[in-house]
Amino acid sequence: MPTPRLEARHASKTYGAARVLDDATLVVQPGEIHALIGQNGCGKSTLVKILTGYHAPDAGMELAVDGKALSLPVQWRAAQAAGVSVVHQDLGLVDHLSVSENIGIGGFKRTHVSRRIDWRAQDRVARETLGRLGLDIDPHAPAGDLPASHRAGVAIARALRDAVPGEGLVILDEATRALPREELARSHEVLRRIVAPGTSVLMVSHNLEEVLALADRVTVLRDGRVVGQGLDTAGLTEADLARLMLGSTVDAVVRSPAVRPEASAAAEVVGVRIDGHDPLDLTVAEGEVVGITGLPGTGFEQLPYLLGGARRGAGSVVTSRARVDLARATVPQCLDAGIALVPERRITDGLAVELSVRDNLALPTMRRRGRPWLVRRGWQDRLAARAITGLGIRSRGPGALVRELSGGNQQKVLFAKWLSVEPSLLVLHEPTQAVDVGARADLLRTVGETAAAGAGVLLVSTEPTDLVETCDRILVLHPGRPPRELRTSDPDDVLEAIYGVPTTAPSTVDTETGALHV
């Protein structure tokens, strides 16, 4: 047997009385793509943070790269010197810096004499590295202006920047989650070329389809323990992996349509303009879940933020509570009208991670429930208790800081936070991003329950399975063409509509306003 590229044994981590990682073993061979999977909170991120020096392990752990022991706790410079690089789940990009600057962080190209940054050389490195990923991104574009797919690509490019063919280990901690399928396929080809001469990749992923398609072997964690070590992915199915992760089977989310024939409109969207698209008219009925999707990067992703007041644009939204002019809308105005937005980026746009679960849940209704000089705790505790029970939030209690929670539990807090306002229209953007199969099922069931209670739901997503399992109908948007409406239970139908040649849809165009009526 060759010397393992990475060998971690007896990895444990204890916080107070809680042991979040218990005697875990991870062995990655040269030239392989090795997946690390498990539910949120199972210890995956803790193990990765131990490998990269963010956390110190409990006594007794052994760690070696290419047979050479690394001292513990890991010093990140020593890990880098051994050939380890990482892309964390939050990508670690600095939004106000350019793509080239983000790729250069930690290793800018410098002039030989003055040691100043050589921007021409740095831009060349950025273009070359992005080219390896098949991404056509302007090196001078601000990272904060990029769509999610390109942000992920920039973060991967930074990790691959200094990779030596045949050596080293690249850790991808959910780094490909936001990539659309066409870019995901190109990224997979790049990873295969990287591992061909001997470089290794450790991918942490919730996407079981991706794991089986790309990884050579997989290690499965459940409740801090390894329940499947270095399993060959050949012959495994998604159901096999889900059973290992959960200790039981997980059923697909099956939702019965909740729309009643006599249902009123929860919201009417009138003349909303999305960059590159014709104005859109759309009615969402009470009890209805409407999906919105399209080719990533074509602008349909703007819709949630226009409707939620986070971004201004042409058009209006009418609910039973109020009419909102989107050209002048603010988030408070949209909330007063009953429109609640669950954004894609939960850490930067959705949650106050330094506050508790209780405080996050109370924020949207604090002004309505309290006085400037007195905010009572009783209703906050009751609100938190209902959310923790109803959505299955795993935490040490309402007082736990949100930053201490796993990604799936943070997403549940975000859901509960905006459900607390009892919206007429709930707008969701990529609601299951970077969550495990169990949390995904909980979240999608909550979407169905919200609709069944009478709200309208607009689900904007690039996940075909989420759309077909949850939505009554799905609108596929293409720039310059009428949206195509689907009523299907087959994810392949959605993919064909997104990536194939759009067919004539049963939509009509108002010849006076140019608005699309769906």
C-alpha positions in Angstrom: 0.0 0.0 0.0 1.3 3.5 -0.8 1.9 6.0 2.0 -1.4 7.8 2.6 -1.5 11.4 1.5 -3.4 12.2 4.7 -3.8 10.0 7.8 -5.7 11.2 10.8 -6.4 8.8 13.7 -8.1 9.1 17.1 -9.5 12.5 16.3 -11.8 13.7 19.1 -13.1 17.1 20.2 -15.0 17.9 23.4 -16.8 21.1 24.4 -17.8 21.0 28.1 -19.8 17.8 28.5 -20.5 17.4 24.8 -18.2 15.2 22.6 -18.8 16.4 19.1 -16.1 14.2 17.5 -15.3 10.8 19.0 -12.2 8.8 18.0 -12.6 9.5 14.2 -10.2 8.1 11.6 -9.8 9.5 8.1 -7.3 8.2 5.6 -6.9 9.8 2.1 -4.8 8.1 -0.5 -2.6 9.8 -3.2 -4.5 10.6 -6.4 -8.0 10.0 -5.0 -11.1 12.1 -4.5 -12.3 11.2 -1.1 -15.7 12.4 0.2 -16.5 13.1 3.8 -20.3 13.1 4.5 -22.8 13.2 7.3 -25.6 15.2 8.7 -25.1 18.8 9.9 -23.7 18.6 13.4 -22.2 15.1 12.9 -18.6 16.5 13.2 -17.5 17.0 9.6 -16.7 20.7 10.0 -15.1 20.1 13.3 -12.7 17.5 11.8 -11.9 19.8 8.9 -11.2 22.7 11.3 -8.9 20.4 13.3 -7.0 19.4 10.1 -6.6 23.1 9.2 -5.6 24.4 12.6 -8.8 26.2 13.5 -9.6 23.9 16.4 -7.2 22.0 18.7 -8.1 18.3 19.1 -8.4 16.4 22.3 -5.2 14.6 23.4 -4.3 11.4 21.6 -4.8 12.4 18.0 -2.3 11.4 15.3 -1.9 13.3 12.1 0.5 12.8 9.1 0.8 14.1 5.6 2.8 11.9 3.2 4.0 9.9 6.2 5.4 13.0 8.0 3.8 13.8 11.3 2.3 17.2 11.9 2.5 18.6 15.4 -0.8 19.3 17.1 -2.7 21.6 17.2 -2.0 22.2 13.5 -0.2 25.3 12.6 -1.7 26.5 9.3 1.7 27.5 7.8 3.0 24.0 8.5 -0.1 22.5 6.8 0.4 24.7 3.8 4.1 23.8 3.6 3.0 20.1 3.6 0.7 20.9 0.6 -2.7 21.2 2.3 -5.1 23.9 1.0 -8.7 24.5 1.8 -11.9 26.2 0.6 -14.3 26.6 3.5 -18.1 26.5 3.2 -18.4 30.3 3.6 -15.8 30.6 0.8 -13.7 33.2 2.7 -14.0 35.9 0.0 -13.6 39.6 0.7 -16.5 41.2 -1.2 -14.9 44.7 -1.7 -11.8 43.2 -3.3 -11.4 42.2 -6.9 -11.4 38.6 -8.1 -7.7 38.8 -8.8 -7.0 40.2 -5.3 -9.1 37.4 -3.7 -7.2 34.7 -5.6 -3.9 36.3 -4.5 -4.7 36.5 -0.8 -1.9 34.6 1.0 0.3 34.4 -2.0 0.4 37.5 -4.1 2.9 37.7 -7.0 5.6 40.2 -6.2 8.4 42.0 -8.0 11.9 40.7 -7.3 13.5 43.9 -6.1 10.9 46.0 -4.3 8.7 43.1 -3.3 5.7 45.1 -4.2 2.7 43.3 -5.6 3.1 42.7 -9.3 -0.5 43.3 -10.4 0.1 42.3 -14.0 1.6 38.9 -13.0 -1.2 38.5 -10.4 -3.9 39.1 -13.0 -2.2 36.6 -15.3 -2.3 34.0 -12.5 -5.9 34.7 -11.8 -6.9 34.3 -15.5 -4.9 31.1 -15.8 -6.3 29.6 -12.6 -9.9 30.5 -13.5 -9.3 29.1 -17.0 -8.5 25.7 -15.5 -11.9 25.8 -14.0 -13.5 26.9 -17.2 -14.8 30.1 -15.7 -14.8 33.3 -17.7 -14.7 35.9 -15.0 -13.2 39.4 -15.2 -10.2 39.5 -12.7 -11.0 43.1 -11.9 -14.7 42.5 -11.0 -15.5 43.0 -7.3 -16.1 39.6 -5.7 -19.3 40.9 -3.9 -20.9 41.6 -7.3 -20.6 38.0 -8.5 -23.4 35.4 -8.6 -23.0 32.5 -6.2 -21.6 30.2 -8.9 -18.8 32.5 -9.7 -18.0 33.2 -6.1 -17.5 29.5 -5.5 -15.3 29.3 -8.6 -13.1 32.1 -7.3 -12.6 30.4 -3.9 -11.7 27.1 -5.6 -9.3 28.9 -7.9 -7.5 30.4 -4.9 -7.1 26.9 -3.4 -5.8 25.5 -6.6 -3.5 28.5 -7.3 -0.3 26.9 -5.8 -1.2 23.3 -6.2 1.8 21.3 -7.6 0.7 18.4 -9.9 1.1 15.1 -8.2 1.5 16.5 -4.7 -0.7 18.0 -1.9 -4.2 17.8 -0.7 -7.1 20.2 -1.6 -10.0 20.2 0.9 -13.3 21.4 -0.5 -15.7 22.1 2.3 -19.0 22.4 0.4 -17.2 24.6 -2.0 -19.0 23.3 -5.1 -22.5 23.7 -3.6 -23.4 26.9 -5.4 -22.1 25.8 -8.8 -24.8 25.2 -11.5 -24.7 21.8 -13.2 -22.9 22.9 -16.4 -20.1 24.6 -14.3 -20.2 21.8 -11.8 -19.4 19.3 -14.6 -16.5 21.4 -15.7 -15.3 21.7 -12.2 -15.5 17.9 -11.8 -13.3 17.5 -14.9 -10.8 19.9 -13.5 -10.7 17.9 -10.2 -10.2 14.7 -12.1 -7.2 16.2 -14.0 -5.8 17.4 -10.7 -5.9 14.0 -9.1 -4.7 12.1 -12.1 -0.9 12.7 -11.4 -1.3 12.0 -7.7 -2.7 15.2 -6.0 -5.6 14.3 -3.6 -8.9 16.0 -3.0 -11.0 15.7 0.2 -14.5 16.9 -0.6 -17.1 17.6 2.2 -20.5 17.5 0.6 -24.2 17.1 1.2 -24.8 16.3 -2.5 -25.0 12.5 -2.5 -25.4 12.5 -6.2 -22.2 14.4 -6.6 -20.4 12.2 -4.1 -21.3 9.0 -6.0 -20.5 10.6 -9.4 -17.1 12.0 -8.4 -15.6 10.4 -5.3 -13.5 7.2 -5.3 -14.1 6.5 -1.7 -16.3 8.0 1.1 -16.1 8.3 4.9 -19.4 8.7 6.7 -19.8 10.4 10.1 -22.9 10.1 12.4 -23.1 11.7 15.8 -19.4 12.3 15.9 -18.4 8.8 15.1 -17.2 7.2 11.9 -19.8 4.7 10.7 -18.3 4.0 7.3 -14.5 4.4 6.8 -13.1 4.7 3.3 -15.9 2.9 1.5 -15.6 2.3 -2.2 -18.3 4.3 -3.9 -18.7 1.8 -6.7 -22.0 -0.1 -6.1 -23.2 2.3 -3.4 -26.5 4.2 -3.8 -27.8 7.5 -2.4 -30.1 5.4 -0.2 -27.2 3.5 1.2 -25.3 6.7 2.1 -28.5 8.2 3.6 -29.0 5.2 5.8 -25.4 5.4 7.1 -25.7 9.1 7.7 -29.1 8.9 9.5 -29.1 5.5 11.0 -32.4 5.0 9.2 -34.1 5.6 5.9 -35.3 9.0 4.8 -38.4 9.3 2.8 -38.7 11.8 -0.1 -40.8 14.8 0.7 -44.2 14.2 -0.7 -46.5 17.2 -0.7 -50.2 17.2 -1.6 -51.3 20.3 -3.4 -52.8 22.8 -0.9 -54.4 25.2 -3.4 -58.2 25.2 -3.0 -60.3 26.1 -6.1 -61.8 29.1 -4.2 -58.4 30.3 -2.9 -57.8 34.0 -3.0 -54.5 35.5 -4.3 -51.8 35.6 -1.6 -49.9 38.1 -3.7 -50.0 39.6 -7.2 -46.7 40.5 -8.8 -47.2 43.2 -11.5 -44.6 44.3 -14.1 -41.5 43.3 -12.1 -38.4 43.9 -14.2 -35.4 41.5 -13.9 -32.2 42.4 -15.8 -32.3 40.8 -19.2 -35.9 39.6 -18.9 -39.2 41.1 -20.0 -41.5 42.5 -17.3 -43.2 39.7 -15.3 -46.7 39.4 -14.0 -47.4 36.5 -11.6 -50.2 35.5 -9.1 -49.5 33.3 -6.2 -52.6 31.8 -4.6 -53.1 31.2 -0.9 -51.9 27.7 -0.2 -49.8 27.6 -3.4 -46.1 27.0 -3.8 -44.7 28.4 -7.1 -41.2 27.5 -8.2 -39.0 29.9 -10.1 -35.8 28.6 -11.8 -33.6 29.2 -14.8 -30.1 29.1 -16.1 -27.8 30.3 -13.3 -26.4 33.8 -13.8 -29.2 34.9 -16.2 -30.8 37.2 -13.6 -33.8 35.3 -12.3 -32.0 35.1 -8.9 -32.7 38.9 -8.5 -36.4 38.2 -8.0 -36.4 37.3 -4.3 -34.5 40.5 -3.4 -36.8 42.7 -5.5 -39.9 41.3 -3.9 -38.4 41.4 -0.4 -37.4 45.1 -0.5 -33.6 44.3 -0.4 -33.2 45.7 -3.9 -35.2 48.3 -5.7 -36.6 48.0 -9.2 -39.7 48.5 -11.4 -43.0 46.8 -10.6 -45.2 46.3 -7.7 -46.6 43.6 -5.3 -50.2 43.5 -4.0 -51.2 41.5 -1.0 -54.3 41.5 1.2 -52.4 43.9 3.5 -51.0 46.5 1.2 -49.6 47.4 -2.2 -45.8 47.9 -2.5 -44.1 50.0 -5.1 -40.8 48.1 -5.7 -39.2 51.3 -7.0 -39.3 52.8 -3.5 -39.8 49.7 -1.4 -37.9 49.0 1.8 -37.7 45.8 3.8 -39.9 47.1 6.6 -42.6 48.2 4.0 -42.5 44.7 2.5 -42.8 43.1 5.9 -45.8 45.3 6.7 -47.4 44.1 3.5 -46.8 40.5 4.6 -43.8 39.7 2.4 -41.0 37.8 4.1 -37.7 36.9 2.4 -35.5 34.0 3.4 -32.2 34.9 1.6 -29.6 32.6 0.1 -26.6 33.7 2.2 -27.8 33.0 5.7 -24.6 34.1 7.4 -24.1 37.5 5.8 -27.7 38.4 4.9 -30.0 36.4 7.1 -28.7 35.9 10.7 -27.0 37.7 13.5 -24.6 34.9 14.3 -23.2 36.5 17.4 -26.7 36.6 19.0 -28.7 33.7 20.4 -31.3 31.6 18.8 -33.9 33.4 20.9 -32.7 36.8 19.9 -32.6 36.0 16.2 -36.2 34.7 16.3 -37.5 37.7 18.2 -35.8 40.4 16.0 -38.6 40.7 13.3 -41.4 41.2 15.8 -39.5 43.0 18.6 -40.9 46.4 17.9 -44.4 45.1 17.7 -44.2 43.0 20.9 -42.2 45.3 23.2 -41.7 48.9 24.4 -38.5 51.0 23.9 -37.8 50.7 27.6 -39.0 47.1 28.2 -38.9 43.9 26.1 -40.3 41.0 28.1 -38.6 37.6 27.8 -41.6 35.3 28.2 -43.0 35.6 24.6 -39.4 35.2 23.3 -39.0 32.0 25.2 -42.3 30.7 23.9 -41.4 31.6 20.3 -38.1 29.9 20.6 -39.5 26.8 22.2 -42.1 26.4 19.4 -39.4 26.9 16.7 -37.0 24.4 18.3 -39.7 21.8 18.6 -41.5 22.5 15.3 -38.4 22.5 13.0 -36.3 20.1 15.1 -33.5 22.7 15.8 -30.6 20.9 17.5 -29.0 23.3 19.9 -28.2 23.5 23.6 -31.2 25.7 24.1 -32.7 29.1 23.1 -29.7 30.8 24.6 -27.2 29.1 22.3 -25.4 31.4 19.9 -26.3 30.9 16.3 -22.6 30.7 15.3 -22.3 27.5 17.4 -24.9 25.7 15.3 -24.4 23.6 12.3 -25.4 24.9 8.9 -28.7 23.0 8.8 -29.7 24.2 12.2 -28.8 27.8 11.3 -31.0 27.5 8.2 -33.9 26.2 10.4 -33.4 29.3 12.7 -33.5 31.5 9.6 -36.8 29.8 8.5 -38.4 30.2 11.9 -37.2 33.8 12.2 -39.3 34.9 9.1 -42.2 32.5 9.7 -42.7 34.3 13.0 -44.1 37.3 11.1 -46.9 35.1 9.7 -46.3 36.2 6.1 -48.9 36.3 3.3 -46.1 35.6 0.8 -43.0 33.7 1.9 -40.1 34.2 -0.6 -37.3 31.6 -0.5 -34.0 31.7 -2.3 -32.1 28.4 -2.4 -33.6 27.3 1.0 -31.8 23.9 1.2 -28.3 25.1 0.2 -25.5 23.3 2.2 -27.8 21.3 4.4 -27.9 17.5 4.9 -30.7 15.2 3.8 -32.4 15.2 7.2 -32.4 19.0 7.5 -33.5 19.3 3.9 -36.6 17.1 4.5 -37.5 19.1 7.6 -37.2 22.4 5.7 -39.2 21.3 2.7 -41.9 19.9 5.0 -42.1 23.3 6.7 -42.6 24.9 3.2 -45.6 22.6 2.6 -47.0 23.3 6.1 -46.7 27.0 5.6 -48.6 26.8 2.4 -51.2 24.5 4.0 -51.8 27.2 6.6 -52.8 29.6 3.9 -49.7 31.5 2.9 -48.4 31.7 -0.7 -44.8 30.6 -1.2 -42.4 31.6 -4.0 -39.5 29.1 -4.1 -36.5 30.4 -6.2 -34.0 27.6 -6.7 -31.7 25.8 -9.0 -32.4 22.4 -7.3 -34.8 20.4 -9.6 -35.6 17.9 -6.9 -36.6 20.6 -4.4 -38.8 22.1 -7.0 -40.6 19.0 -8.1 -41.1 17.7 -4.6 -42.5 21.0 -3.2 -44.1 23.1 -5.9 -47.6 23.1 -7.4 -46.1 24.6 -10.6 -42.7 25.7 -11.7 -41.8 28.7 -14.0 -38.6 28.4 -16.0 -37.3 31.8 -16.9 -35.2 32.5 -20.0 -34.0 36.0 -21.0 -36.1 37.4 -23.8 -38.6 34.5 -23.9 -41.9 33.8 -22.2 -41.5 31.7 -19.0 -42.3 28.0 -19.4 -44.7 26.6 -16.9 -44.2 23.0 -15.7 -46.3 20.8 -13.6 -44.2 17.7 -13.1 -42.7 15.2 -10.6 -39.7 14.5 -12.7 -36.5 16.5 -12.0 -35.2 15.7 -15.5 -38.2 17.7 -17.0 -36.9 20.7 -15.0 -33.3 20.2 -16.2 -34.4 19.9 -19.8 -36.4 23.1 -19.5 -33.4 25.0 -18.0 -30.6 23.7 -20.2 -32.5 22.7 -23.3 -34.0 24.8 -26.0 -37.0 26.6 -24.5 -40.3 25.6 -26.1 -43.3 27.8 -26.7 -45.0 28.3 -23.3 -48.7 28.9 -22.7 -47.8 32.4 -21.5 -49.3 35.5 -23.0 -47.8 38.9 -23.6 -49.7 42.1 -23.0 -49.1 44.1 -26.2 -49.5 47.4 -24.5 -47.2 46.9 -21.4 -45.0 44.1 -22.7 -45.6 42.2 -19.4 -45.7 38.5 -19.4 -48.9 37.0 -17.9 -48.5 33.6 -16.2 
